[in-house]
Every structure is written in structure tokens, then in C-alpha cells.
Amino acid sequence: MRILRLLAFATRLVRLLGVAFDSLQQMRYKLFVQMIGRTIRQTVHFVSDHWLCYKHGHVHDDAFSLRRLAVEFDAFFFRTLMSIRSAHQLGAWQFLADLPYGSISEEMSWKIFWYLLHSSEGGGVDWRERLRDEDRKTAFANCLTCLGQSETVFLLTTLANMATARDGSETDFPEAVALQIYEVSQLVSSTREMCGKTGRDLLGIIAGKHPRLISMFLSRMKTDVDRLGMACVYLFKALPVSRGWIPSPIDMNIIREFLLSHAPSSAPHSLARSILSDLNWSLSKDDRAHLALPLSLHRDVATLLIEVETVLASPEYTGTGIDLLAKLNLYRSGISDCC
């Protein structure tokens, strides 16, 4: 089959080019190594395009043959990634972030995720359970402290691109990647200063593709807000709260608790106010005849704001509450509910 011959040729080519990563370790070869990395990246994109075209054009072919080809392509992709990753501190890691991760299987995404975090193929196939191990998370944070600033950015960007490459219906993998980036960039003291801003930006990109992750981060704030302090506000400012995210009743309960149970100057209260302020209370950008958020949510938030004002009676909160009330639409007046 032509696709198998293409994979065989590309594998030999990448293996041949990858020899340079082992033999040209000196910094004076950095530009040449980057050129090789660029060539390998272009090769992978070329093969990926052919594989996707073949797969979409042979959907009615034998399922076993397609699965076999998918396994072969995944193996080629993984070998290529291992080759690029071996070029440590030579600038080739920038090409890891630009590989076509959407063309591989979800199972291979988990395997690559593990490999990038721990530099080993590991054993067994239960990558999800192994990645939940707290010791493994600590080991990744320690690994980042040994890398330079650019390598850290390239690695975290690669993880983020892997998450955004997955389909919107997939939940486990984007969540695992987002949590890993969140922990090393926001919680771990040894890496927070080095990659805090980069981590927030990448989490915003991932949440743009998977808005439900915003609810996950809000849930994490119940336990992490004291460790983060006011940094939690900066984190949610980086998330696309106003685009595509509709707070669930559970989310609103968390916001309500933060507003009613904490002083206006506290981090939880500031976070809740910031989230409510950043939500899109106006019309939907896709349909100007409908509200971006349900009318019932507008009314629930109005009731909540009045309740908070009654309980706190704080001048520090009153101004924010009035501004929020002015944004809400409490009656239809020719505007249709988003639902």
C-alpha cells in the first residue's frame, strides 16, 4: 500500500536526519540543528496530510486495515517526537509545539504526554492512572527547574497544543493537560515564577477550545484559593470567561459562597466579582437577537447581588454591585433568551 511505503520512507528519513541530534551537540551547530528540526517537522506534516486524506477517503474500507495503519502512523509520529526531544538545548524543541497532534489517536496522545513529562516510555498502557500519581507531578516540576526558560516555554506550549488538538467531545485528555500546566505554573513555588505568565496564557488558549475547563478551575479554587491569593484573579482574567462559557448551577453556588462568606477585600470575593464582571451579559456575537447567557442567569445574579449587598453592606462592594446590575437584562423587551 502506498501509505505504508510513505511511512516507511519517512521513518528512514527522520531516523537519518535525527542522527545529527546525537552527533552535533555543540552550540556552534545550533542553527544547523534547527534547520534539521524544521525539515523533520515539514516531513511529519506532509505525511500527516496524506494520512488524513487517506483515512477520510477510505472510511468504508476494512476497519482492521485502517486500525493497523493508524497504529503505524502513531508509531512513526512517536519516533519522530523522540528524535526531536533528544535535541536538548539546541533550539529544536520549538518544533515539538508545531507537530500535527490532531492526526494521532487519543491513546497515543496519552503516551506522548507521559513521555514529555518523564522522558521515558514507561510500562503498561494505563497512562491516565499513572499521570494522577502525585510523585510523578512533583518529578515534572523538578524537571522544569533544570530546563532553560526557552525549553520550558516550548514544552508547555507543546502540551497546550496537544490539548487544543483534541476534539471538543474529548474531556479527559484536555483536562489532564490543563491541570498539569496549572499546577506547575500556578501552585508549585519552584516553577511558578519561571512560567506563571506563560502558564496562564496557555490555559486561556486551552479553555478557548474547551470552555468546560473554566468550571474545573473554578471548582479547584475552593481548595487552592488560599495558596494562590490574588493570583487567582489574574488566572481567571486570562481565561475566556466571556466566550462560550455558561456557568452551571454548581459554578454559581461556588461564586455565591465566595461572595457571601468572605470579606470584600479577600481573594475569593475579588475572584467572584471579577468572574461576574467578565461574563458576557450582552447579546451573543453569533446571533444578535439572543442573549449570550440565559435570561434566568441574569435574574439569578441580580438576586445574588442584592443578597450580598444586604449581608455585607460594604461600600467597597456597593460600587461593583451597581455596575453589575447595570449590565443585566432582567426582562425580555424583544430580546430572546439564549436557550
N, C-alpha and C positions, 0 to 999 in steps of 0.2 A: 504494500500500500504506500501511496505517495507520502502520506502524513508521517508514517513510520520512518521512511527514508529521510524526510526532512528533520525529524527528531534525532535520528542517528547522526546526520551530518552536523547539525547544530551542537550536539553534545560533544563531538570531537573538536569542533571549532572552539567552543568555550573552554574545553579542557586544555587545548593548545595555548590559547590566549592567557588562561589562568596561571600557566607556568611562570609568567612574568611576575605575578604577585609574590611568588616564593623566591625568585632569583634576583629581583630588583627591589630590595628592601631599603636601599639608601635613599635619603631625601633628595639627592640630586636627580633621581629618576621619577620624581613625583608627578611632573607634567605628563611624562610618557605613560605612567601607570594610570593616570586619569583618562588619557586617550584610549587605553585598552578597556578601562571600565565603561567608557561611553560606547565603544564598539560592542561590548558584551550586552549592554542594555539594549542597543538597537537590534541585536540579534534576537534577544528574548521577545521584544515587541513584534518583530517580524514573524517569528514562529507562533506567538500568541494570536496574532491576527489570523493566520492561516488555520490554526486550531479552532478558533471560534467560528470562522466561516464554515469550516468542515462540519463542526458539531451542529450548527443551526441548519445546515443544508442536508443533513442526514438524520433528522430526528426520527424518521420511521425505519431506520436501519436496525440491525440486530443490537439489542441492548447490551449484550455481553461484549460485543466488539467495541462499542462506544465506551463502556466502562474500562476496558483494557487500555484503550487509547488515552482516556482521562488519567489513568494511573501512570502511563508512560510520560505524559506531559507533566504531571505533578512531579515525577522523579527528575525530569530534566530541569524543571524550574528550581527545585530544591538544590540540586547540584550546582546550578548557576549561582544561586544565592550564597551557598557555602564558599564558592570561589571568590566572590566579591567581598564577602565578610573577612576573608583571610588577609585582605589588603589593609591592615590596621595602620592608622596614622599616615596613610599615603594619599588621602583625599578621595579614594574610590567609594567610600561609604555613601557619598551623596547620591550615587546611582541606585542604592538599595531603595531609596524612597520613591523612585520613579519606575519601578517594575510594575507590570500589569497584574496586580494581585486579584483583580476581578475575574481572571481567567482560570484560576485554580479552584480546587474543591474546598469546601469548608474544613474538611478534616486535615488537608494539607496546610490550611491557614493556621490551625491549632498547632501543628507540628513546627511550622516556621516560627510562630510566636514563642514557643518553648525554646527553640534553638537560638533565637535572637536574644532572649533573656538570659540563657545559661550556657551558651556556646557549646552545647552538646546535643546529640540526637536523643539521648535518654533511652529508656527502655519501656516497653509496653506501648499501649495506644491510648490510655486514659489521660490525655493531656489536660482535660478540664479539671479533674480532681487534683492532679499534680500541681497545677498552677495556683490552686487555692491554699497550698501549704505556706504558712507564714514565714518559715525559714527560707523558702525559695524567693519570696518577695524581698526579704532582707538581703539575700545574696545579690539580687539585681541592683538594689540601691548601692550596695558596696561596689558592684562592678562599675556603675556610673561614676563613682568618685575617682576611679582610676583612669577614666577617659578624659580626653580634652574637651573643650567647650564645643567645638565643631562636631566631633564624633557623637557627643551626647545629643546635639540637635538633630543630626542625621538619623540616629537610632530612634529617637522619639517620634520624629516625623514619619519614619518608615512604619512604625506601629500604628500611627494615626491613619495613614493611607491604607493600611490593611483593613482597618475597621470601616472606613468610608467606602471601601471597595465591595463590601458585603451588601447583599440585598436588604432592603428595608424590612423584610419579613423575618430576617435572621436576628435573633436577640442575644444569645449567649456570648458569641464572639465579640461583637462591638462593646458589650458591657464589660467583659473581662479586660479588653484593651484599655477602655476608658478608666476603669478602676486602677489598673496598673500605673497609667500615666498620672492619674490623680494622686495616688499615694506617694510616688517618688517626687512629684513636683510640688505638692502642697503639704504633705504630712511629715515626710522624713526630713529631719533637720539637716542631715548631712548633704542632701541634694536639693533642698528647697531653694536656697539662694542661687544655685547654679542654673536651675531650669524652671523656676517658678513661673516667670512670664511666658516662656515658651510653652510650658505645660498648659497654662490657661488658654493660650491661643489655639493649641491643638485640640483641647477639649471642646472649645467652641466650634471648631470645624467638624468634629465627630458628631456633636449634638445637632449640628445643622442637618446632617444626613439622618440621624436617629434621634428625633426630638424627645422620645420617651426617656432618654438618659437624663434629662433635666429632672424628672421626677425621682430618679435613682439618686442623683446628687442631693436633692432636697431631703430625701429620706436619710442620707448619710449625715446631714447637718445636725440631726438630733443627737448624734454621739460625737461628732467631730467639731462642732462649732466652737467649743471652748478651746480646743487646740489651735484652731485657725484664727480665732479672734476676728478682727475686722477684715482679714484677708478673705473671708468667705464672701464678703460683699464684692470684692474685686473679681473673685471667681465667677460669680453669677452675672456680673457685668459683661464678662467675656462670653457667656453662653447666650445663644439666640432665643432668649425668653419671649421676645415679641414675634417670633416667626415660627409658626407651626405647632407650638406647644399650647395645649389646653389643660390647665390644672385640673386634676381629678379631685373628688371629694377628700381622698386621703391627703393630697397635697394641700388643700385648703385647711384641713384640720391642723397640719403642721404649721402653716402660716398663722392661723388663729392662735395657736399655743404660743408661738414666738411673740405675737403682738400683745397678748393679754398677760403672759406670765413673766415678762421681762421688762426692765426699765427702758424708756425710750433711748437712752444713751448706750445700751448694751449692743453687742454684736448680733444676737438673734433678732432683736427688734429692728435694728437697722437693716438686716438682711431681708426680713419680711416686707418692710416698707419699700425697699429697693425693688424687690420682685414685683410687687403690686404696681409700682410706678412704671416699670419697664414693660409690662404686658400691653398688648395692642388692644386698647379699648375702643378703637375707632372701627372704620369699615375694613372689610377684607380687601387685600390688594388684588386678589384674583377675581372677586365679584363685588363690585362697589354697591350692590343692592343689599348686601348682607353684612352683619357684624362679624368681626373676626372671632369673637368669643360669644358663647351663648348668652342670651338675654338674662337667663336665670342666674348666671355667674355675676353679671353686673349687679343684680339686685342683692345677691348674697353678700357681695363685697361691700355694697353700700350699708347693709345691715351690720356687717362686721365693723366697719369704720365708726359707725355711731356707737356701737357697743364698746369699742376701745376708747373712744372719747369719753364715754360715761364712766368707765372704770378708771382710766388713768388721769383724766382731766389735767393733762400736762401741756403747757404752751409749746414745748419742744415738739410734740406730736401734732398739735392742732393744725399748724400750717400745712403739713404734709397731708393730713386727712382732708382738708378743704380742697387742696389741689387734686387729690384723687377723686373726690366726689364730683368735681367739675368735669372729669374725663368720662364718667359713667353715663350710659344711656339707660334710663330707668323706665322708659316707655317706648313703644314701637314707633309711632309717628312716621309711618311709611317705610320704615327700615325693617327688613325681615331678619328673623333670628338666624344664626349660622346653622342651626340644626333644623 
